[in-house]
Amino acid sequence: MTPAPFDPFAYAHAHRREIVWMSQNTNHLVPPEVVGHALRQAIEERRYEGYPIAAGEPELLQLVREDFGLPDGFVTTVSAGATETLYMLTRALLSPGDEVIATDPSYLIIHKFIELSGARTVNLDVYAPPYRLTADRIRAALTPKTRMILLIDPLNPLGSAYPREELRAIAEIARDHKLLLLHDVTYRDFKRDPANAADFAPEQTITIWSAAKNCGLAGLRVGGLIARPELARPILRYNTNDLGVNVLAQIATIAALRTKPTWIESIRSTTRENGARIRAAAESVPGVRVPVFPSDANMFVLDILDTGLTPEAVQEDLLLRHGVFVRAGNYLSPKFGHRFVRVSFSNPPAEVDRFVQAFPRAIEALRSPRPRA
Ligand SMILES: Cc1ncc(COP(=O)(O)O)c(C=O)c1O
C-alpha cells in the first residue's frame, strides 16, 4: 500500500501546543480577556440552551454597521464566518455562463464557489506591480458576460490593497456597467487607509466582513455582509442558518467589537513590526524576496523560486523540524503557487523569533544534501 501523502494540517493540529501558527492569517495578539469574560458569563448563564435571534444579535449588527461607518439604508447580516455568506451570494447572484473578474493569486475558495454556480472566473495575473487589479485592466477585461468584480482588499495572499481613488474608479465601472462588486474586506483593519467601495457604488456593492482576523476569532466562525436591501434579500433566500448563528460566537464578537478601538492599534503596530523582521530574515537568504512590502494585511508571500526549492518542501521542513507552520502557494495560485510560501504574522514577537531563526536554517538544510542514515 502506498503511504498517505503528508497532511500538514493534521500534523499541525496534532502538535497544536508546540506549533507557531503562521499559515492561515489568524490573529494571536488579541488579549484573551477581551472575549474571555463575556464567554465565561454566557456559559454561566447557559445561553447555549436557547436559540439565538435568527437575524443575528441586534447589538452585533449595530456594532458592525458602526465599524464600517456606512450611511443608513444598508442591511447587515451574520453567518457562520464570511465563508458561508460568500457561498450564499454566489449561489444567489450568479448563473451559468456569467463571468467574474478576479485575480491570480487570490483566496481561491471564493473562485470555487463561483464555479459551483456555473459561472467562471476571469483571473487577471497580479503577481507583478502593482500586485492588484486596476480600473484600466478591469475595463479591458469586460465582456457582455461579465456579471461581477471580485475585489479582495487587502488581497490574500499578497497583502496589496486598493488605494481609495482606484477603489472609486473600480466602483464607477461597476456602477456604469451595472455589475456586482464583491468587496471582501476581511483584512480591512490592517489596511493603512481603509475605504468602502459601497460609498462609491452603493447599489452594486456587497461588502463582506469577518471577525476571524481583526478580532482573532477565526475558530468561532462569524462574518457576514453589508448591502442594500434589494441585494441582500435574494442572497438571504439561500441562508441555511434559519435558526441563527452560534450564540457564544456572536457574544464573543460583540465583546471584541465593543473594545476594538482600545487594542487594535497595538495589534496593527506589532503586526507591522513582525512583518519587517520576517522580511529582513527572509531576504537575508540568497534567492528569497518579498514582492509586496509593506503589507496592508497581516500576511505576505516569500518568493523562493530562485532558491530552487519547492514551497511544499519548505513548508514541510519548517513544520516538522522547527514547529513553524507556513502555507505553500499552490493553495492560493494556479499560476504562481510554485514560487512562494505565504507567511502570516499577527503573532507574539517570541513566535516570530522562532520563524526568524528557523527560516534560514530550513533553506540551508534543504539546499545541502543530507547525509544518508
Ligand atoms: C479574503 C478572505 N475572505 C474570507 C475568508 C474567510 O473568512 P471567515 O473565517 O470569516 O469565513 C478568508 C480567510 O482566510 C479570506 O482570506
The ligand as an ORCA input file, in Angstrom:
! r2SCAN-3c Opt
* xyz 0 1
  C     -10.268     37.016      1.666
  C     -10.915     36.117      2.652
  N     -12.251     36.083      2.729
  C     -12.877     35.288      3.620
  C     -12.157     34.466      4.456
  C     -12.874     33.571      5.414
  O     -13.419     34.294      6.460
  P     -14.204     33.533      7.640
  O     -13.189     32.887      8.509
  O     -14.973     34.648      8.314
  O     -15.113     32.541      6.998
  C     -10.757     34.460      4.401
  C      -9.976     33.568      5.280
  O      -8.799     33.426      5.221
  C     -10.127     35.307      3.473
  O      -8.796     35.327      3.369
*
